[in-house]
Amino acid sequence: GNVLNGTIGKQMVDTLVESTANVEMILTYVDMFLQLKDISESSSFKEADINSDGTIYPKDFKDKLEGTKKYSSEELHFLMSCTPETNHEGKIEYIEFVETYYEPAKSIGFNVAVLFTNLSEHMPSDPRLARFLERAGSVLNYFESFLGRIEIKTADKVERVYFEIDEDKLEQWEKPQIKESKRAFFYATISDGGDKEKMECFVDFCEDAIFEMQHSASLVTTDDDEGKIVRKKGPILPKEDEPRGIIAPLKDQVAALLSLLSPANIAKQLKKMKSMKGGELALYLFSSFLSVILMLIGALISALRFLLRLMRGQLGHEEKSNKEMDLIRRKKPTRKAEPVEEEETEEKKQHQLSRSGSKTGLDEATDVAADQLESPPVSPINMTHTPEQLARLARDREEVAAQQDAAMQAVQLKAKQRGEPSPFSKINPGAFFRKIVGFLARNFFNMKFAALTIAFVINFLLLFYKATAIEDDDADDGDADEDTAELEGGEDSDEEKEEWIHVDQQFYYIEYIISGFGIIHAFISFCMVIAYYNLKVPLGIFKREKEVARRMEFDGLYICEQPDDDDIKAHWDKLVISAKSFPSLYWDKFIKKRVRQKYSDQFEFDQINNILGMEKSALAPHTDQEENGGLLQILLGIDWRYQVWKAGVTVTDNAFLYQLMYFIFSILGNYNYFFFAAHLIDVAVGVPALRIILQAITHNGKQLVLTVMLLTIIVYIYTVIAFNFFRKFYVSEEEEGEPDAKCHDMLTCFVFHLYKGVRAGGGIGDEIEPPDGDDYEYVRILFDISFFFFIIVILLAIIQGFIIDAFGALRDQMQGVEDELENNCFICGIG
């Protein structure tokens, strides 16, 4: 059906026209339940769910649906007829009802959307299909973001393959870090790709994006039960053998209070309060305040009740009575013993021996005690056994008793050796730190914005600082010697006075505010380093491992040939190919085996194994070390070669170094507040439009450095000429009459030309004495004009031209990338 206005397309449209009633009914039902999903998740609908347990009264359910104005009376009647039966409270579980019908409607609706989308592209001029498309407009709009398409261009046509994009994958695709990676990929491929195959680049990007999305999903996890509706199945009563105790009410009160004051509940209540009017808001605030007071009073009463019971000494009796009742319940009523045959006795003996042999410790003792309690007492009156059978039963009982004693002694010995477990042993620090890392990674961009805001606030408050000279309070005004010293060296003393950087007394609180913001900024900067290391650095490691693996497999690097001497990156990667952990993040774990198999005909087997780190010593288990254990085993178990290589890749990541320097300047800012001025550069780094300005300076970095070196050399040549022929023009008279010689030593003369001459608008001639009437007047004029022409007009203009041209080129490249993505296919380039 990939032919425009083809036969298959016409037949499908004819089939739709013949089944118009069924198609319209399907579209109506699909549209109803798709809209019902969005309506049930709206804040106005959840207001009727007072307990947030997923239940609602049928009348409220109907009123909310009528309030949306999206359903007709027939559709509303059909929806109410589909609702399940009410529970014991007279409510319906609307969440379960919506989920029951939403998944089938979504599956059917997606297939319908694919059908109509395909037909609309191949039958664009059919008026009958246009009526169906108009009727299915809401369904097509709903699945527009979930409908993926792949176009395959052949010699005479373009084939399209449609697929569904999962909602969670679409959410991950819209994450800020994924958007940043997409922007960098498209910009680099279109602007710098050249003749490189775009399909190959796109496949590499897809691998990187899939890894980044999976890694982000493993880190960026939502809080447990946050924003979710908990369905209540009714009141849960404690069992008969489950005593609540006197501390249970206190736990319930504290748990209810903590859940009421949780951030998720507060955010939910604030969102609910925004939709209220004045009177409703006042009543809601009063009722909420009263509820909190009542919970606090309940918790206080429960705590006092617990203390009173504790002081009366009733806790021990309660525990004892609970244990006694537990033993009584475990006992069963006695029954008369039946005649036991010898074979049954032997089977019972073997069964008991097998149970005692298969279990040890506390489980064995518990089973034995349970068997004693559950075994019926044997009455001698009802005995029908022979004396031999009675003797055998007695021996069996003695053996079982001996086994019970041995098991109890073993349990007691293990309990003494093990002791009671520490309450800290139940804490899992690994899971706790993973939650912290996930929280930081989830809020990396929010923390970046918060740190920039704090930096702006600190720099604004720094405008209130001023410098004041420190006066000597110990000076004696009556001392003539000191007065004479002040008169003789007054100017020197003024120059040597120390200054105090401070704020006015009336703004004394500003210093405390800056100090507090500085500590917060340093903490956020540290969290940003951790978040970036766990969010973006693994992607860089993955790309580097993929690059090393593919160059080693397809190009034979490190096997058939060695990298160039100036390729420092490849020489560093050579360190990791023999590491046991390589590859760690890259999905192809059998790369070393394939490389060994591919080049086994050209090189010896042991030689390739040594290069790839696959020698027996690296793969064999370390039995002796595992038996020793301890810290030594942990240190020996670390793949130090891989960790060193990973550290080298991390410290060469420019973005990570930027985050690290950001944190270092934040630490320095707590010692000197003016270091926080450096954090304002993050505006240019974070905003793409301003980032071009910084890139314009570094875009032609090599040419800029070489031009500056040439300028320095030419200035030095002019310094040599001035030092040998024009020293007298560099002498100026000061106020005291002492001469100021600027060119009587080479270093001072060179610094003067480089500092004053390059910055002067007319060159060095504006900074030295004029040559009027001097014997070297014409030579001096030629000296000044040539300096102005070569240094000011040519070299400085070249430096400015490099920056301006780079800025224009980068701006055109960015605009060209946007136009290319909007108007042309990225892979094939068809417009």
Residue pairs with C-beta under 8 A, 6 or more apart in sequence:
1 8
1 9
1 12
1 118
1 122
2 122
2 157
2 158
2 159
2 160
3 9
3 122
3 157
4 122
4 124
5 122
5 123
5 125
5 126
6 122
9 119
9 122
9 123
10 123
10 126
12 115
12 119
13 119
13 123
13 126
13 128
13 129
16 23
16 128
16 129
16 132
17 128
23 132
24 135
26 108
26 112
27 112
27 135
27 136
27 139
28 75
29 105
30 105
30 108
30 109
30 112
30 139
31 109
31 138
31 139
32 71
32 75
32 78
32 79
32 105
33 98
33 101
33 102
33 104
33 105
34 102
34 105
34 106
34 109
34 138
34 139
34 142
35 68
35 70
35 138
36 65
36 79
36 98
36 101
36 102
37 98
37 102
39 45
39 64
39 65
39 68
39 70
40 94
40 95
40 98
43 271
43 272
43 275
44 64
44 67
44 275
45 64
46 52
47 272
47 275
48 56
48 57
48 60
48 61
48 63
48 64
49 55
49 56
49 94
49 229
51 232
52 229
52 230
53 229
53 230
53 231
53 232
54 93
54 94
54 95
54 96
54 229
54 230
54 231
54 232
55 87
55 89
55 91
55 92
55 93
55 94
55 231
55 232
56 64
56 91
56 92
56 94
57 90
57 91
57 92
58 80
58 83
58 86
58 91
58 92
61 80
61 83
61 92
61 94
62 76
62 80
65 71
65 76
65 79
66 76
71 79
82 97
82 101
83 92
83 94
83 97
84 92
84 93
84 96
84 97
85 92
86 92
87 93
87 234
88 234
93 231
95 229
95 231
96 231
109 139
109 142
109 143
110 143
110 146
110 147
110 164
112 136
112 139
113 136
113 139
113 140
113 142
113 143
113 147
114 147
114 162
116 129
116 132
116 133
116 136
116 140
117 140
117 147
117 162
118 160
118 162
119 129
120 129
120 133
121 160
123 129
133 140
145 165
145 170
146 164
146 165
146 166
146 167
146 170
147 162
147 164
147 165
148 162
148 163
148 164
148 165
149 160
149 161
149 162
149 163
150 160
150 161
150 163
151 158
151 159
151 160
151 161
151 825
152 158
152 159
152 160
152 161
153 159
153 828
153 830
165 173
168 217
169 213
172 178
172 213
172 216
172 217
173 213
175 213
175 216
175 220
176 445
177 212
177 216
177 444
177 445
177 535
177 536
178 209
178 212
178 213
178 216
181 208
181 209
181 212
181 539
182 209
183 688
185 201
185 205
185 208
186 817
186 821
186 826
187 813
187 814
187 817
189 196
189 198
189 201
189 202
189 205
190 816
190 817
190 820
190 821
191 813
191 816
191 817
193 201
198 826
198 827
198 829
199 827
202 826
202 827
204 546
207 546
207 587
208 539
208 542
208 543
211 539
211 542
211 585
211 587
212 539
215 535
215 538
215 539
216 441
216 535
219 437
219 438
219 441
219 442
219 534
219 535
220 438
220 441
220 442
221 438
221 442
223 264
226 264
227 264
227 268
238 244
240 329
241 325
241 326
241 329
243 318
243 322
245 318
246 305
246 306
246 309
246 315
246 318
247 306
249 302
249 305
250 299
250 302
250 303
250 305
250 306
253 295
253 298
253 299
253 302
254 299
256 295
257 292
257 295
257 296
257 299
259 265
260 291
260 292
260 295
269 288
273 281
273 284
273 285
276 284
309 315
327 373
330 370
330 373
331 373
332 373
332 374
334 376
334 377
335 376
336 376
336 379
336 382
337 376
337 377
337 378
337 379
337 382
337 383
339 384
339 385
340 385
342 389
342 392
345 389
345 392
345 393
345 396
348 396
349 396
349 399
352 371
352 400
352 403
353 403
355 364
355 367
356 364
356 367
356 368
356 400
356 403
356 407
359 367
360 407
360 410
361 407
361 410
361 411
361 414
362 411
362 414
364 407
364 410
364 411
365 404
365 407
365 408
365 411
368 400
368 403
368 404
368 407
369 404
372 404
383 390
385 393
437 530
437 531
437 534
440 447
440 527
440 530
440 531
440 534
441 531
441 534
441 535
443 531
444 528
444 531
444 532
444 535
447 524
447 527
447 528
447 531
448 528
448 682
448 686
450 524
451 521
451 524
451 525
451 528
451 662
451 666
451 679
451 682
452 679
452 682
452 683
452 686
454 517
454 520
454 521
454 524
455 521
455 676
455 679
455 680
455 682
456 680
457 517
458 514
458 517
458 518
458 521
458 669
458 673
458 676
459 676
459 677
459 680
461 510
461 513
461 514
462 514
462 673
462 674
462 676
462 677
464 503
464 504
464 507
464 510
465 501
465 502
465 503
465 673
466 501
466 502
466 503
466 504
467 499
467 500
467 501
468 499
468 500
468 502
469 497
469 498
469 499
469 500
470 497
470 498
470 499
470 500
475 482
476 482
477 483
486 493
502 511
503 510
503 511
514 673
515 670
518 666
518 669
518 670
518 673
518 676
519 670
521 666
521 669
521 676
521 679
522 663
522 666
522 667
522 669
522 670
525 659
525 662
525 663
525 666
525 667
526 663
528 659
528 662
528 663
529 659
529 660
529 662
529 663
532 655
532 656
532 659
533 650
533 656
536 655
536 656
537 650
537 653
537 656
538 585
540 649
540 650
540 653
541 584
541 585
541 646
541 649
541 650
542 585
542 586
544 573
544 649
545 576
545 582
545 583
545 584
545 585
545 586
546 586
547 573
548 573
548 576
548 577
548 582
549 583
549 586
549 588
549 591
551 557
551 570
552 558
552 559
552 577
552 591
552 595
553 591
553 594
553 595
553 598
555 561
556 599
557 563
557 570
558 574
558 577
558 611
559 595
559 599
559 603
559 608
559 611
560 599
560 602
563 570
563 571
563 574
564 570
572 645
572 648
572 649
573 645
575 641
575 644
575 645
575 648
576 582
576 641
576 642
576 645
577 611
577 612
577 613
578 610
578 611
578 612
578 613
578 641
579 613
579 639
579 641
579 642
579 645
580 613
580 618
580 619
580 639
580 641
580 642
581 639
581 642
582 592
582 613
582 642
583 589
583 591
584 642
592 612
592 613
592 614
595 608
595 612
596 605
596 608
596 609
596 612
596 614
599 608
600 608
606 615
608 614
609 615
613 641
622 636
625 632
625 633
625 636
626 633
650 656
651 657
658 685
662 679
662 682
665 675
665 676
665 678
665 679
666 675
666 676
666 679
668 675
669 675
669 676
669 679
683 690
684 690
684 691
684 693
684 694
685 691
685 694
688 814
692 807
692 810
692 811
692 814
693 807
695 806
695 810
696 803
696 804
696 806
696 807
696 810
697 704
697 803
697 806
699 806
699 809
699 810
700 802
700 803
700 805
700 806
703 802
704 799
704 802
704 803
707 795
707 798
707 799
707 802
708 799
710 795
711 758
711 791
711 795
711 796
711 799
712 754
714 790
714 791
714 795
715 750
715 753
715 754
715 757
715 758
715 791
716 750
718 753
718 757
718 764
718 783
718 787
718 791
719 743
719 746
719 749
719 750
719 753
720 746
721 783
722 729
722 730
722 743
722 749
722 753
722 764
722 783
723 743
723 746
723 749
725 776
725 779
726 743
726 768
726 776
726 780
726 783
727 741
727 743
727 744
728 769
729 768
729 769
729 771
729 780
730 741
730 742
730 743
730 744
730 749
730 752
730 768
730 769
731 739
731 740
731 741
731 742
731 769
732 739
732 740
732 742
732 769
733 739
733 740
734 740
742 748
742 749
742 752
742 768
743 749
743 752
752 767
753 764
756 764
756 767
757 763
757 764
757 767
757 787
757 791
758 791
758 792
758 796
760 766
760 767
760 792
761 792
762 784
762 788
762 792
763 784
763 785
763 787
763 788
763 791
763 792
764 784
764 787
764 788
765 783
765 784
765 785
765 787
765 788
771 777
771 780
771 781
774 780
820 826
823 831
824 830
824 831
825 831
